[in-house]
Amino acid sequence: MLIGTVVGTVWATKKDPTLTGVRFLVVQPFTLDGKPSAETLVAADPLGAGIGERVLVVFGRAARHSIGKGHDIGFQCAVSAIVDKMELEDGRMIGPVAAEDQPAPSRKA
């Protein structure tokens, strides 16, 4: 599993027949330092996430289950949740989109 930000959409007119009706998103993994990851991945999206939203991406059996087509699907990476909020160990609050992130509370000495 990983948390990532939707950075694009993939359109494919020719694809494996098991993927008919499946929407695909380009997802960039979330990093704790706030710098964009150099990596991206493509995930099936049964939920309707939009560009800029943070999502939970699952792989393998969990992904096939999320897509809802059982084991007979030619894809193993899927969005399984759209993130409302995350709280990190240092106190930062991560919102559903980057504009809603909040820094850690200042610590008094």
N, C-alpha and C positions, 0 to 999 in steps of 0.2 A: 504494500500500500504506500501511497505517497499523496501529499497535498501539493496542488499545483494551481497555476493561474491559466485560464483559457486565453490564448493569444491568437487564435484563428480557427477557421473552419475548413474542412476538406470536402470537396465535391468530387465524386467519381461516377461517371456514367456507365463505365464497365467495371464490374466487380464480381466476386464470387456470388453465386445465387443465394447462398445462406445469409448474405449481408444486405439483401434487398430491404429497403425501408429503414436501414440503420444510418443514423446521423453520426458524423465523425468530427472531432475537435482536435486542434493542436493545443497541447498543454505543456507549459513550461514549469518544471518543478520549483516549489517554494524553497528558498534558502534562508537560513537564520540570520545571515549577515545583511539581508536586504538587497544584495546584488543579484541581477538577473543570472540565472543558470545558463550555461552554454548549451545545455541539452534541451531537447524537446521530444515529445512523444505524441502519438496519435491514439486517441481513446474513443471508443464508441460511446455515444451519449443518449441513453434512453430517457433522461430527465429534462432536457431542454435548457442546459446551462448556456449562458451568454458570454461574449468576449469581455474579459476583465474580471469575471467571477472566479472565486477560489473554489476548487472542487477536490473531492477525495477520489483518487483513482485506484482501482483494484486490478489484479491480474489473475490469469488462470481460471480455475473453477469459479471463483467468486465473480470474476468478470462475466463469464458465460451466464451465470445465474442472474446477474444484474441486467444483462441485455435481454434476458427473458426468452431465449430460444433454445435452452437446454444445451446439451453437449454437441449438437449437430450444427455448430456455427464456426466459421473460419476466422475467428478473432478472439484474442485473449487479453484485452485491455479495455476497461470500461469505467466511466464515471458512475460512482455509486451514491454520491451525496454532493449537494451544493452546500458549502460551508456558510454558516451564519456568523460564527465567531470562534476564535481560538485564544486561549490564554497561555502564554509561554512562561517558563520557569522564572525568567527575570522580571515578570510583571507586565510585559507588553501585551496589548490586546490587538489581535489581528482580525480585521473585519472581513466581510464577504468580498470586498474590493479594496485595493490598496489605499484609496482615498479615505477609507474609514479606519485605517490602522491608528493605534494610539501608542505613544512611547511608554516605557516603564515609568512608574511614579518616581519622582526624585527622592533620593534617600538623604535623610538629615543626619549630620555627623554628631 
